[in-house]
Amino acid sequence: MVDTLCESIIRNPDAALLLAQLKTTGKELYDSAIKTSVHLLAFGRHLGLPRKELSILGLGGLLMDIGKQRLPKEIQTKKSLLLKPNERKLMKQHIFFGEEIITQLSNTPEEVIKIVLQHHERENGNGYPHGLHANQLHPYGRMAAIVDCYEELIWGQPEIPGMRPFHAIKELRDNAQNGLSYLLVEQFAHCVGMFPVGSLVELNTGEIAIVLTHNRTQRLLPRIMIICDTKKKPYDAPLTVDLRTAGPGPSGIQYAIANDLPQGAYGIDAKQYYL
């Protein structure tokens, strides 16, 4: 599985990120593991890591929260903010459960174990389980902490809707003062973009579009698929536009993204356009 994800990321990171966001099985721990793995792989590719190291990151992402399988089902996928004090204490045990599970596997890379153990540690020593400081953390542990925080922020539940990606990146930057690596947060922001692939956005024309791929030199001008008109009604034939090179639209206005939208806005199911 990791090899397949790795090749997908190397070949086309935007497509892999898009599928990870849109394709779900309904099994939350599994879906979360896939998304985490793909984000870590994309992050590593963005940083220029070699193929062997990408495989380690991908495996670490898949296994990062494997210990949650040993927790009571009612808290396995709960957002941190919703955990009661006794549940929070129990949730922290997933780190040790995960270590126990993966050390029983044959030939598990040491870096994968570091990812499992350190993705809740913070550079200022305020993380868990060991309260490690910056110079004690493995670089992959630092990267995993950022991806884990990002997933937590954008992951919605009935009680607390997920943040829009644009605001999640801003939150990560603010949190860089509270224990995340500021330099790595900035690199991650460049990796996923302010409008990540799969995001719903509203254009300055009032139309709705889905972000398809990024333009690496102009991150605010991605390639998009315009799916709804100004009244938010679906077009019969969606229009694909590269904002970097596009001229004015039919109304004579130069296309630009006005703001991002939460998934499901206006009753739009982005999956139907891909899957």
Accessible surface in RSA format (square Angstrom, percent):
REM  Atomic radii and reference values for relative SASA: ProtOr
REM  Chains: A
REM  Algorithm: Lee & Richards
REM  Probe-radius: 1.40
REM  Slices: 20
REM RES _ NUM      All-atoms   Total-Side   Main-Chain    Non-polar    All polar
REM                ABS   REL    ABS   REL    ABS   REL    ABS   REL    ABS   REL
RES MET A   1   120.55  62.4  72.73  48.1  47.83 113.9  74.14  63.0  46.41  61.5
RES VAL A   2    20.52  13.5  18.91  17.1   1.62   3.9  18.91  16.4   1.62   4.4
RES ASP A   3    89.60  62.8  88.38  88.0   1.22   2.9  27.12  63.8  62.47  62.3
RES THR A   4    94.13  66.9  88.21  89.4   5.92  14.1  62.70  84.2  31.43  47.5
RES LEU A   5    27.47  15.3  27.22  19.5   0.26   0.6  27.37  19.2   0.11   0.3
RES CYS A   6     0.00   0.0   0.00   0.0   0.00   0.0   0.00   0.0   0.00   0.0
RES GLU A   7    76.97  44.2  76.36  57.8   0.61   1.5  34.63  67.0  42.34  34.6
RES SER A   8    28.38  24.0  26.93  35.9   1.45   3.3  12.10  25.8  16.28  22.8
RES ILE A   9     0.12   0.1   0.12   0.1   0.00   0.0   0.12   0.1   0.00   0.0
RES ILE A  10    67.67  38.5  60.55  45.1   7.11  17.1  60.55  43.6   7.11  19.3
RES ARG A  11   174.51  73.3 143.02  72.9  31.49  75.0  75.26 102.8  99.25  60.2
RES ASN A  12    66.20  45.7  64.10  61.9   2.10   5.1  14.15  34.1  52.05  50.3
RES PRO A  13    16.94  12.3  16.94  15.4   0.00   0.0  16.94  14.0   0.00   0.0
RES ASP A  14     6.35   4.5   6.35   6.3   0.00   0.0   0.82   1.9   5.54   5.5
RES ALA A  15    41.95  38.6  38.31  59.1   3.64   8.3  41.65  58.7   0.30   0.8
RES ALA A  16    10.51   9.7   2.56   3.9   7.96  18.1   8.28  11.7   2.23   5.9
RES LEU A  17    12.25   6.8   9.03   6.5   3.22   8.1   9.03   6.3   3.22   8.7
RES LEU A  18    16.55   9.2  16.55  11.8   0.00   0.0  16.55  11.6   0.00   0.0
RES LEU A  19    85.94  47.9  85.23  61.0   0.71   1.8  85.51  60.1   0.43   1.2
RES ALA A  20     8.53   7.8   2.29   3.5   6.25  14.2   7.15  10.1   1.38   3.7
RES GLN A  21    52.36  29.3  40.57  29.7  11.79  28.1  25.29  53.8  27.07  20.5
RES LEU A  22     5.19   2.9   5.14   3.7   0.05   0.1   5.19   3.6   0.00   0.0
RES LYS A  23   128.52  62.7 117.34  72.0  11.18  26.6  70.28  63.3  58.24  62.0
RES THR A  24    62.82  44.7  36.60  37.1  26.23  62.5  19.00  25.5  43.83  66.3
RES THR A  25    78.08  55.5  43.10  43.7  34.99  83.4  52.51  70.5  25.57  38.7
RES GLY A  26    64.97  80.1   0.00   N/A  64.97  80.1  38.52 105.7  26.45  59.2
RES LYS A  27   148.85  72.6 142.40  87.4   6.45  15.4  91.33  82.2  57.52  61.3
RES GLU A  28    87.26  50.1  77.05  58.3  10.21  24.3  34.23  66.2  53.03  43.3
RES LEU A  29    46.15  25.7  38.33  27.4   7.82  19.7  38.69  27.2   7.46  20.1
RES TYR A  30    98.07  45.8  90.78  51.6   7.29  19.0  72.52  54.5  25.55  31.5
RES ASP A  31    15.37  10.8  13.75  13.7   1.61   3.8   8.03  18.9   7.34   7.3
RES SER A  32    45.03  38.0  41.37  55.2   3.66   8.4  24.44  52.1  20.58  28.8
RES ALA A  33    21.02  19.3  16.57  25.6   4.45  10.1  20.85  29.4   0.17   0.4
RES ILE A  34    30.35  17.3  30.35  22.6   0.00   0.0  30.35  21.9   0.00   0.0
RES LYS A  35    52.44  25.6  52.44  32.2   0.00   0.0  14.05  12.6  38.40  40.9
RES THR A  36     6.30   4.5   6.30   6.4   0.00   0.0   1.06   1.4   5.24   7.9
RES SER A  37     0.00   0.0   0.00   0.0   0.00   0.0   0.00   0.0   0.00   0.0
RES VAL A  38     2.71   1.8   2.71   2.5   0.00   0.0   2.71   2.4   0.00   0.0
RES HIS A  39    21.67  11.8  21.54  15.0   0.12   0.3  12.81  13.2   8.86  10.3
RES LEU A  40     0.00   0.0   0.00   0.0   0.00   0.0   0.00   0.0   0.00   0.0
RES LEU A  41     0.00   0.0   0.00   0.0   0.00   0.0   0.00   0.0   0.00   0.0
RES ALA A  42     3.57   3.3   0.99   1.5   2.57   5.9   1.00   1.4   2.57   6.8
RES PHE A  43     0.00   0.0   0.00   0.0   0.00   0.0   0.00   0.0   0.00   0.0
RES GLY A  44     0.00   0.0   0.00   N/A   0.00   0.0   0.00   0.0   0.00   0.0
RES ARG A  45    94.54  39.7  83.68  42.7  10.87  25.9  14.30  19.5  80.24  48.6
RES HIS A  46    69.15  37.8  39.54  27.5  29.61  75.7  33.96  35.0  35.20  41.0
RES LEU A  47    62.42  34.8  31.24  22.4  31.18  78.4  36.22  25.4  26.20  70.5
RES GLY A  48    61.02  75.2   0.00   N/A  61.02  75.2  32.72  89.8  28.30  63.4
RES LEU A  49    48.12  26.8  38.36  27.4   9.76  24.5  38.49  27.0   9.63  25.9
RES PRO A  50    82.59  60.2  71.57  65.2  11.02  40.1  82.59  68.2   0.00   0.0
RES ARG A  51    85.43  35.9  77.43  39.5   8.00  19.1  54.59  74.6  30.84  18.7
RES LYS A  52   154.45  75.3 146.66  90.0   7.79  18.5  95.38  85.9  59.06  62.9
RES GLU A  53    39.83  22.9  39.83  30.1   0.00   0.0  13.08  25.3  26.75  21.8
RES LEU A  54     4.81   2.7   4.81   3.4   0.00   0.0   4.81   3.4   0.00   0.0
RES SER A  55    26.56  22.4  24.91  33.2   1.65   3.8  22.51  47.9   4.05   5.7
RES ILE A  56    14.86   8.5  13.62  10.1   1.24   3.0  14.86  10.7   0.00   0.0
RES LEU A  57     0.00   0.0   0.00   0.0   0.00   0.0   0.00   0.0   0.00   0.0
RES GLY A  58     0.00   0.0   0.00   N/A   0.00   0.0   0.00   0.0   0.00   0.0
RES LEU A  59    53.80  30.0  53.80  38.5   0.00   0.0  53.80  37.8   0.00   0.0
RES GLY A  60     0.00   0.0   0.00   N/A   0.00   0.0   0.00   0.0   0.00   0.0
RES GLY A  61     1.49   1.8   0.00   N/A   1.49   1.8   0.00   0.0   1.49   3.3
RES LEU A  62    26.66  14.8  19.63  14.0   7.03  17.7  19.63  13.8   7.03  18.9
RES LEU A  63    27.01  15.0  27.01  19.3   0.00   0.0  27.01  19.0   0.00   0.0
RES MET A  64     2.68   1.4   1.96   1.3   0.72   1.7   1.96   1.7   0.72   1.0
RES ASP A  65    29.12  20.4  23.65  23.5   5.47  12.9  15.23  35.8  13.89  13.9
RES ILE A  66    39.41  22.4  35.15  26.2   4.26  10.3  39.02  28.1   0.38   1.0
RES GLY A  67     0.20   0.2   0.00   N/A   0.20   0.2   0.00   0.0   0.20   0.4
RES LYS A  68    29.56  14.4  29.56  18.1   0.00   0.0   1.57   1.4  27.98  29.8
RES GLN A  69   106.87  59.8  85.41  62.4  21.46  51.1  24.29  51.7  82.58  62.6
RES ARG A  70   109.05  45.8  78.38  40.0  30.67  73.0  40.37  55.2  68.68  41.6
RES LEU A  71     7.66   4.3   0.34   0.2   7.32  18.4   1.08   0.8   6.58  17.7
RES PRO A  72    52.42  38.2  39.63  36.1  12.79  46.5  51.75  42.7   0.67   4.1
RES LYS A  73   168.73  82.3 151.83  93.2  16.90  40.2 109.48  98.5  59.25  63.1
RES GLU A  74   128.18  73.6 104.01  78.7  24.18  57.6  62.20 120.3  65.98  53.9
RES ILE A  75     3.19   1.8   3.19   2.4   0.00   0.0   3.19   2.3   0.00   0.0
RES GLN A  76    17.83  10.0  17.52  12.8   0.32   0.8   0.72   1.5  17.11  13.0
RES THR A  77    29.03  20.6  27.68  28.1   1.34   3.2  10.60  14.2  18.43  27.9
RES LYS A  78    56.09  27.4  50.09  30.7   6.00  14.3  33.89  30.5  22.19  23.6
RES LYS A  79     9.96   4.9   9.96   6.1   0.00   0.0   0.99   0.9   8.98   9.6
RES SER A  80    49.45  41.8  49.08  65.5   0.37   0.8  20.92  44.5  28.53  40.0
RES LEU A  81   141.83  79.0 116.58  83.4  25.25  63.5 117.42  82.5  24.41  65.7
RES LEU A  82    44.41  24.7  29.30  21.0  15.11  38.0  33.38  23.4  11.03  29.7
RES LEU A  83    13.31   7.4   3.03   2.2  10.28  25.8   3.16   2.2  10.14  27.3
RES LYS A  84   128.27  62.6 125.22  76.8   3.05   7.3  72.06  64.9  56.21  59.9
RES PRO A  85   116.64  85.0 105.76  96.4  10.88  39.5 110.06  90.9   6.58  40.9
RES ASN A  86   107.69  74.3  94.54  91.4  13.14  31.7  44.40 106.9  63.29  61.2
RES GLU A  87    26.05  15.0  25.23  19.1   0.82   2.0  10.08  19.5  15.96  13.0
RES ARG A  88    94.49  39.7  94.39  48.1   0.10   0.2  39.55  54.1  54.93  33.3
RES LYS A  89   155.33  75.8 151.46  92.9   3.86   9.2  96.75  87.1  58.57  62.4
RES LEU A  90    67.97  37.9  65.09  46.6   2.88   7.2  67.35  47.3   0.62   1.7
RES MET A  91    14.37   7.4  14.37   9.5   0.00   0.0  13.87  11.8   0.50   0.7
RES LYS A  92    80.61  39.3  80.47  49.4   0.14   0.3  31.29  28.2  49.33  52.5
RES GLN A  93    68.17  38.1  68.17  49.8   0.00   0.0  14.48  30.8  53.69  40.7
RES HIS A  94     1.25   0.7   0.81   0.6   0.44   1.1   0.81   0.8   0.44   0.5
RES ILE A  95     0.00   0.0   0.00   0.0   0.00   0.0   0.00   0.0   0.00   0.0
RES PHE A  96    78.22  39.1  74.66  46.2   3.55   9.2  74.87  45.4   3.35   9.6
RES PHE A  97    54.72  27.4  54.72  33.9   0.00   0.0  54.72  33.2   0.00   0.0
RES GLY A  98     0.10   0.1   0.00   N/A   0.10   0.1   0.10   0.3   0.00   0.0
RES GLU A  99    56.19  32.3  56.19  42.5   0.00   0.0   7.37  14.3  48.82  39.9
RES GLU A 100    84.55  48.5  79.02  59.8   5.53  13.2  29.61  57.3  54.94  44.9
RES ILE A 101    33.80  19.2  32.68  24.3   1.13   2.7  32.79  23.6   1.02   2.8
RES ILE A 102     0.09   0.0   0.09   0.1   0.00   0.0   0.09   0.1   0.00   0.0
RES THR A 103    73.15  52.0  44.77  45.4  28.39  67.7  36.11  48.5  37.04  56.0
RES GLN A 104   131.93  73.8  95.03  69.5  36.90  87.9  43.32  92.2  88.61  67.2
RES LEU A 105    88.81  49.5  76.86  55.0  11.95  30.0  79.77  56.0   9.04  24.3
RES SER A 106    98.42  83.2  70.51  94.1  27.91  64.3  47.24 100.6  51.18  71.7
RES ASN A 107   146.39 101.0 109.39 105.7  37.00  89.1  40.25  96.9 106.14 102.6
RES THR A 108    27.64  19.7   5.26   5.3  22.38  53.3   6.61   8.9  21.03  31.8
RES PRO A 109    41.32  30.1  30.00  27.3  11.32  41.1  41.32  34.1   0.00   0.0
RES GLU A 110   104.75  60.1  98.62  74.6   6.12  14.6  51.49  99.6  53.26  43.5
RES GLU A 111    48.07  27.6  48.07  36.4   0.00   0.0   7.63  14.8  40.44  33.0
RES VAL A 112     0.00   0.0   0.00   0.0   0.00   0.0   0.00   0.0   0.00   0.0
RES ILE A 113    24.07  13.7  24.07  17.9   0.00   0.0  24.07  17.3   0.00   0.0
RES LYS A 114    68.67  33.5  68.67  42.1   0.00   0.0  19.01  17.1  49.66  52.9
RES ILE A 115     0.00   0.0   0.00   0.0   0.00   0.0   0.00   0.0   0.00   0.0
RES VAL A 116     0.11   0.1   0.11   0.1   0.00   0.0   0.11   0.1   0.00   0.0
RES LEU A 117    30.47  17.0  29.96  21.4   0.51   1.3  29.96  21.0   0.51   1.4
RES GLN A 118     9.17   5.1   8.13   5.9   1.04   2.5   1.49   3.2   7.68   5.8
RES HIS A 119     0.00   0.0   0.00   0.0   0.00   0.0   0.00   0.0   0.00   0.0
RES HIS A 120    31.51  17.2  28.86  20.1   2.65   6.8  20.13  20.7  11.38  13.2
RES GLU A 121     2.60   1.5   0.21   0.2   2.39   5.7   0.00   0.0   2.60   2.1
RES ARG A 122    41.64  17.5  41.01  20.9   0.62   1.5   9.92  13.6  31.72  19.2
RES GLU A 123    40.27  23.1  33.29  25.2   6.99  16.6  12.67  24.5  27.61  22.5
RES ASN A 124    62.49  43.1  40.03  38.7  22.47  54.1  38.00  91.5  24.49  23.7
RES GLY A 125    16.86  20.8   0.00   N/A  16.86  20.8   1.17   3.2  15.69  35.1
RES ASN A 126   122.00  84.1  88.34  85.4  33.66  81.0  25.53  61.4  96.47  93.2
RES GLY A 127    15.38  19.0   0.00   N/A  15.38  19.0   3.96  10.9  11.43  25.6
RES TYR A 128    45.39  21.2  44.89  25.5   0.50   1.3  38.20  28.7   7.19   8.9
RES PRO A 129    35.38  25.8   3.90   3.6  31.48 114.4   7.36   6.1  28.03 174.2
RES HIS A 130   111.85  61.1  82.75  57.5  29.10  74.4  57.64  59.4  54.21  63.1
RES GLY A 131    25.27  31.2   0.00   N/A  25.27  31.2  13.13  36.0  12.15  27.2
RES LEU A 132    35.45  19.7  34.94  25.0   0.51   1.3  35.45  24.9   0.00   0.0
RES HIS A 133    95.27  52.1  95.27  66.2   0.00   0.0  66.10  68.1  29.18  34.0
RES ALA A 134    32.95  30.3  32.63  50.4   0.32   0.7  32.63  46.0   0.32   0.8
RES ASN A 135   139.04  95.9  99.81  96.5  39.23  94.5  45.60 109.7  93.45  90.3
RES GLN A 136   100.32  56.1  76.91  56.2  23.41  55.7  31.22  66.4  69.10  52.4
RES LEU A 137    15.52   8.6   3.57   2.6  11.94  30.0   4.38   3.1  11.13  30.0
RES HIS A 138    48.57  26.5  42.49  29.5   6.08  15.5  31.85  32.8  16.72  19.5
RES PRO A 139    76.23  55.6  76.23  69.5   0.00   0.0  76.23  62.9   0.00   0.0
RES TYR A 140    17.05   8.0  17.05   9.7   0.00   0.0  10.02   7.5   7.03   8.7
RES GLY A 141     1.03   1.3   0.00   N/A   1.03   1.3   0.69   1.9   0.34   0.8
RES ARG A 142    64.26  27.0  58.57  29.9   5.69  13.5   7.64  10.4  56.62  34.3
RES MET A 143     4.23   2.2   4.23   2.8   0.00   0.0   0.15   0.1   4.07   5.4
RES ALA A 144     0.00   0.0   0.00   0.0   0.00   0.0   0.00   0.0   0.00   0.0
RES ALA A 145     3.42   3.1   3.42   5.3   0.00   0.0   3.42   4.8   0.00   0.0
RES ILE A 146     0.04   0.0   0.04   0.0   0.00   0.0   0.04   0.0   0.00   0.0
RES VAL A 147     0.00   0.0   0.00   0.0   0.00   0.0   0.00   0.0   0.00   0.0
RES ASP A 148    22.46  15.7  21.13  21.0   1.34   3.2   0.52   1.2  21.94  21.9
RES CYS A 149    19.65  14.9  16.79  18.7   2.86   6.7   4.73  12.0  14.92  16.1
RES TYR A 150     2.63   1.2   2.63   1.5   0.00   0.0   0.38   0.3   2.25   2.8
RES GLU A 151    19.69  11.3  19.66  14.9   0.03   0.1  12.31  23.8   7.38   6.0
RES GLU A 152    47.15  27.1  45.25  34.2   1.91   4.5  29.08  56.3  18.07  14.8
RES LEU A 153    30.62  17.1  27.55  19.7   3.06   7.7  29.09  20.4   1.53   4.1
RES ILE A 154    49.67  28.3  32.73  24.4  16.94  40.8  32.73  23.6  16.94  46.0
RES TRP A 155    73.82  29.6  67.11  32.5   6.71  15.7  62.70  33.4  11.12  18.0
RES GLY A 156    38.11  47.0   0.00   N/A  38.11  47.0  15.15  41.6  22.96  51.4
RES GLN A 157    29.05  16.2  19.63  14.3   9.42  22.4  12.10  25.7  16.95  12.9
RES PRO A 158   134.50  98.0  95.37  86.9  39.13 142.2 109.79  90.6  24.71 153.6
RES GLU A 159   118.93  68.3  86.38  65.3  32.55  77.5  50.68  98.0  68.25  55.7
RES ILE A 160    50.65  28.8  50.11  37.3   0.54   1.3  50.65  36.5   0.00   0.0
RES PRO A 161   107.22  78.1  93.37  85.1  13.85  50.4  97.16  80.2  10.07  62.6
RES GLY A 162    22.08  27.2   0.00   N/A  22.08  27.2   3.09   8.5  18.99  42.5
RES MET A 163    72.50  37.5  61.02  40.4  11.48  27.3  67.37  57.3   5.13   6.8
RES ARG A 164    84.08  35.3  80.62  41.1   3.46   8.2  10.11  13.8  73.98  44.8
RES PRO A 165    19.81  14.4  19.81  18.1   0.00   0.0  19.81  16.4   0.00   0.0
RES PHE A 166    70.12  35.1  70.01  43.4   0.10   0.3  70.01  42.4   0.10   0.3
RES HIS A 167    84.10  46.0  81.84  56.9   2.26   5.8  57.05  58.8  27.05  31.5
RES ALA A 168     0.00   0.0   0.00   0.0   0.00   0.0   0.00   0.0   0.00   0.0
RES ILE A 169     0.54   0.3   0.54   0.4   0.00   0.0   0.54   0.4   0.00   0.0
RES LYS A 170   114.98  56.1 114.70  70.4   0.28   0.7  80.47  72.4  34.50  36.8
RES GLU A 171    57.92  33.3  56.97  43.1   0.95   2.3   1.21   2.3  56.71  46.3
RES LEU A 172     0.21   0.1   0.21   0.1   0.00   0.0   0.21   0.1   0.00   0.0
RES ARG A 173    77.56  32.6  73.23  37.3   4.32  10.3  28.11  38.4  49.44  30.0
RES ASP A 174    65.68  46.0  62.58  62.3   3.11   7.4  22.65  53.3  43.04  42.9
RES ASN A 175    41.16  28.4  40.84  39.5   0.32   0.8   6.43  15.5  34.73  33.6
RES ALA A 176    13.17  12.1   0.35   0.5  12.82  29.2   0.72   1.0  12.45  33.0
RES GLN A 177   156.26  87.4 120.92  88.4  35.34  84.1  44.08  93.8 112.18  85.1
RES ASN A 178    93.70  64.6  83.75  80.9   9.95  24.0  22.00  53.0  71.70  69.3
RES GLY A 179     6.30   7.8   0.00   N/A   6.30   7.8   2.88   7.9   3.42   7.7
RES LEU A 180     9.04   5.0   3.44   2.5   5.60  14.1   4.67   3.3   4.37  11.8
RES SER A 181    14.61  12.3  10.35  13.8   4.26   9.8   3.24   6.9  11.37  15.9
RES TYR A 182   126.29  59.0 121.20  69.0   5.09  13.2  84.41  63.4  41.89  51.6
RES LEU A 183   138.61  77.2 136.76  97.8   1.86   4.7 136.81  96.1   1.80   4.8
RES LEU A 184    30.36  16.9  30.36  21.7   0.00   0.0  30.36  21.3   0.00   0.0
RES VAL A 185     0.54   0.4   0.29   0.3   0.25   0.6   0.29   0.3   0.25   0.7
RES GLU A 186    35.82  20.6  35.82  27.1   0.00   0.0  16.40  31.7  19.42  15.9
RES GLN A 187    69.29  38.7  69.29  50.6   0.00   0.0  11.75  25.0  57.54  43.6
RES PHE A 188     0.03   0.0   0.03   0.0   0.00   0.0   0.03   0.0   0.00   0.0
RES ALA A 189     4.26   3.9   1.86   2.9   2.40   5.5   2.29   3.2   1.97   5.2
RES HIS A 190    85.76  46.9  83.63  58.1   2.12   5.4  54.67  56.3  31.09  36.2
RES CYS A 191     6.72   5.1   3.61   4.0   3.11   7.3   0.80   2.0   5.92   6.4
RES VAL A 192     2.00   1.3   1.50   1.4   0.51   1.2   1.71   1.5   0.29   0.8
RES GLY A 193     0.83   1.0   0.00   N/A   0.83   1.0   0.83   2.3   0.00   0.0
RES MET A 194    30.51  15.8  30.30  20.1   0.21   0.5  27.33  23.2   3.18   4.2
RES PHE A 195    18.19   9.1  17.83  11.0   0.36   0.9  18.11  11.0   0.08   0.2
RES PRO A 196     9.24   6.7   9.24   8.4   0.00   0.0   9.24   7.6   0.00   0.0
RES VAL A 197     1.81   1.2   1.20   1.1   0.61   1.5   1.20   1.0   0.61   1.7
RES GLY A 198     0.00   0.0   0.00   N/A   0.00   0.0   0.00   0.0   0.00   0.0
RES SER A 199     1.62   1.4   0.86   1.1   0.76   1.8   1.59   3.4   0.04   0.1
RES LEU A 200     0.03   0.0   0.03   0.0   0.00   0.0   0.03   0.0   0.00   0.0
RES VAL A 201     0.00   0.0   0.00   0.0   0.00   0.0   0.00   0.0   0.00   0.0
RES GLU A 202    31.93  18.3  31.93  24.2   0.00   0.0   3.82   7.4  28.10  22.9
RES LEU A 203     2.48   1.4   0.00   0.0   2.48   6.2   0.00   0.0   2.48   6.7
RES ASN A 204    66.34  45.7  37.04  35.8  29.30  70.5  26.76  64.4  39.58  38.3
RES THR A 205    22.20  15.8   6.03   6.1  16.17  38.5   9.48  12.7  12.72  19.2
RES GLY A 206    17.97  22.2   0.00   N/A  17.97  22.2  17.27  47.4   0.70   1.6
RES GLU A 207    14.20   8.2  14.20  10.7   0.00   0.0   3.11   6.0  11.09   9.1
RES ILE A 208     0.00   0.0   0.00   0.0   0.00   0.0   0.00   0.0   0.00   0.0
RES ALA A 209     0.00   0.0   0.00   0.0   0.00   0.0   0.00   0.0   0.00   0.0
RES ILE A 210     0.00   0.0   0.00   0.0   0.00   0.0   0.00   0.0   0.00   0.0
RES VAL A 211     0.00   0.0   0.00   0.0   0.00   0.0   0.00   0.0   0.00   0.0
RES LEU A 212    17.00   9.5  15.06  10.8   1.94   4.9  15.10  10.6   1.90   5.1
RES THR A 213    38.93  27.7  38.93  39.5   0.00   0.0  30.77  41.3   8.16  12.3
RES HIS A 214    12.95   7.1   0.41   0.3  12.55  32.1   0.64   0.7  12.32  14.3
RES ASN A 215    17.83  12.3  15.00  14.5   2.83   6.8   4.16  10.0  13.67  13.2
RES ARG A 216   119.15  50.0  94.71  48.3  24.45  58.2  68.02  93.0  51.13  31.0
RES THR A 217   122.24  86.9  89.37  90.6  32.87  78.3  81.64 109.7  40.60  61.4
RES GLN A 218    81.11  45.4  74.60  54.5   6.51  15.5  28.88  61.5  52.23  39.6
RES ARG A 219    36.70  15.4  32.05  16.3   4.65  11.1  27.29  37.3   9.40   5.7
RES LEU A 220   102.57  57.1  97.47  69.7   5.09  12.8  97.47  68.5   5.09  13.7
RES LEU A 221    50.51  28.1  50.51  36.1   0.00   0.0  50.51  35.5   0.00   0.0
RES PRO A 222     0.13   0.1   0.13   0.1   0.00   0.0   0.13   0.1   0.00   0.0
RES ARG A 223    96.47  40.5  96.44  49.2   0.03   0.1  19.23  26.3  77.25  46.8
RES ILE A 224     0.00   0.0   0.00   0.0   0.00   0.0   0.00   0.0   0.00   0.0
RES MET A 225    29.82  15.4  29.82  19.7   0.00   0.0  29.12  24.8   0.71   0.9
RES ILE A 226     1.01   0.6   1.01   0.8   0.00   0.0   1.01   0.7   0.00   0.0
RES ILE A 227     0.00   0.0   0.00   0.0   0.00   0.0   0.00   0.0   0.00   0.0
RES CYS A 228     0.59   0.4   0.59   0.7   0.00   0.0   0.00   0.0   0.59   0.6
RES ASP A 229    38.43  26.9  38.43  38.3   0.00   0.0  11.91  28.0  26.52  26.4
RES THR A 230    78.84  56.1  64.55  65.4  14.29  34.1  41.88  56.3  36.95  55.9
RES LYS A 231   165.30  80.6 146.24  89.7  19.05  45.4  95.86  86.3  69.43  74.0
RES LYS A 232    44.26  21.6  34.31  21.1   9.95  23.7  30.04  27.0  14.22  15.2
RES LYS A 233   130.25  63.5 130.20  79.9   0.05   0.1  72.75  65.5  57.50  61.2
RES PRO A 234    88.83  64.7  70.83  64.6  18.01  65.5  70.83  58.5  18.01 111.9
RES TYR A 235    81.59  38.1  70.00  39.8  11.59  30.2  57.12  42.9  24.46  30.2
RES ASP A 236   157.81 110.5 118.06 117.5  39.74  94.0  42.10  99.1 115.71 115.4
RES ALA A 237    80.92  74.4  63.31  97.7  17.61  40.1  65.96  92.9  14.96  39.6
RES PRO A 238    54.07  39.4  32.57  29.7  21.50  78.2  32.57  26.9  21.50 133.6
RES LEU A 239    90.16  50.2  88.95  63.6   1.20   3.0  90.16  63.3   0.00   0.0
RES THR A 240    61.75  43.9  39.37  39.9  22.38  53.3  21.37  28.7  40.38  61.0
RES VAL A 241    14.31   9.4   9.79   8.9   4.52  10.9  14.31  12.4   0.00   0.0
RES ASP A 242    36.82  25.8  30.48  30.3   6.33  15.0  14.07  33.1  22.74  22.7
RES LEU A 243     7.89   4.4   0.09   0.1   7.80  19.6   0.23   0.2   7.66  20.6
RES ARG A 244   113.80  47.8  88.19  45.0  25.61  61.0   8.06  11.0 105.74  64.1
RES THR A 245    96.78  68.8  63.40  64.3  33.38  79.5  55.27  74.2  41.51  62.7
RES ALA A 246    24.00  22.1   7.74  11.9  16.26  37.0  17.54  24.7   6.47  17.1
RES GLY A 247    39.98  49.3   0.00   N/A  39.98  49.3  25.66  70.4  14.33  32.1
RES PRO A 248    89.45  65.2  66.68  60.8  22.78  82.8  66.68  55.1  22.78 141.6
RES GLY A 249    10.32  12.7   0.00   N/A  10.32  12.7   4.22  11.6   6.10  13.7
RES PRO A 250   132.94  96.9  86.76  79.1  46.18 167.9 101.67  83.9  31.27 194.4
RES SER A 251    81.82  69.1  41.68  55.6  40.14  92.5  53.21 113.3  28.61  40.1
RES GLY A 252    54.22  66.9   0.00   N/A  54.22  66.9  29.22  80.2  25.00  56.0
RES ILE A 253    79.08  45.0  74.68  55.6   4.40  10.6  79.08  56.9   0.00   0.0
RES GLN A 254    93.34  52.2  86.56  63.3   6.78  16.1  54.27 115.5  39.07  29.6
RES TYR A 255    12.87   6.0   8.00   4.6   4.87  12.7   6.75   5.1   6.13   7.6
RES ALA A 256    39.14  36.0  39.05  60.3   0.10   0.2  39.14  55.1   0.00   0.0
RES ILE A 257    28.33  16.1   2.51   1.9  25.82  62.2   2.51   1.8  25.82  70.1
RES ALA A 258    61.13  56.2  23.78  36.7  37.35  85.0  32.08  45.2  29.06  77.0
RES ASN A 259    61.84  42.6  56.58  54.7   5.26  12.7  29.91  72.0  31.93  30.9
RES ASP A 260     7.61   5.3   7.21   7.2   0.39   0.9   1.47   3.5   6.14   6.1
RES LEU A 261    15.55   8.7  12.99   9.3   2.56   6.4  12.99   9.1   2.56   6.9
RES PRO A 262    54.02  39.4  50.51  46.0   3.51  12.8  54.02  44.6   0.00   0.0
RES GLN A 263    95.60  53.5  67.30  49.2  28.30  67.4  57.74 122.9  37.86  28.7
RES GLY A 264    42.53  52.4   0.00   N/A  42.53  52.4  26.38  72.4  16.15  36.2
RES ALA A 265    15.94  14.7   6.40   9.9   9.54  21.7  15.94  22.5   0.00   0.0
RES TYR A 266   120.59  56.3  75.22  42.8  45.36 118.0  62.93  47.3  57.65  71.1
RES GLY A 267    73.98  91.2   0.00   N/A  73.98  91.2  38.18 104.8  35.80  80.2
RES ILE A 268    14.33   8.2   7.87   5.9   6.46  15.6  11.53   8.3   2.80   7.6
RES ASP A 269    70.21  49.2  65.76  65.4   4.46  10.5  30.35  71.4  39.86  39.8
RES ALA A 270     3.31   3.0   0.65   1.0   2.65   6.0   0.65   0.9   2.65   7.0
RES LYS A 271    79.15  38.6  78.87  48.4   0.28   0.7  34.51  31.1  44.64  47.5
RES GLN A 272   118.42  66.2  84.62  61.8  33.80  80.5  32.29  68.7  86.12  65.3
RES TYR A 273    50.81  23.7  24.41  13.9  26.40  68.7  24.98  18.8  25.83  31.8
RES TYR A 274    67.22  31.4  26.96  15.3  40.26 104.8  36.03  27.1  31.19  38.5
RES LEU A 275    97.83  54.5  35.92  25.7  61.91 155.6  69.74  49.0  28.09  75.6
END  Absolute sums over single chains surface
CHAIN  1 A    13342.5      10745.8       2596.7       7612.9       5729.6
END  Absolute sums over all chains
TOTAL         13342.5      10745.8       2596.7       7612.9       5729.6
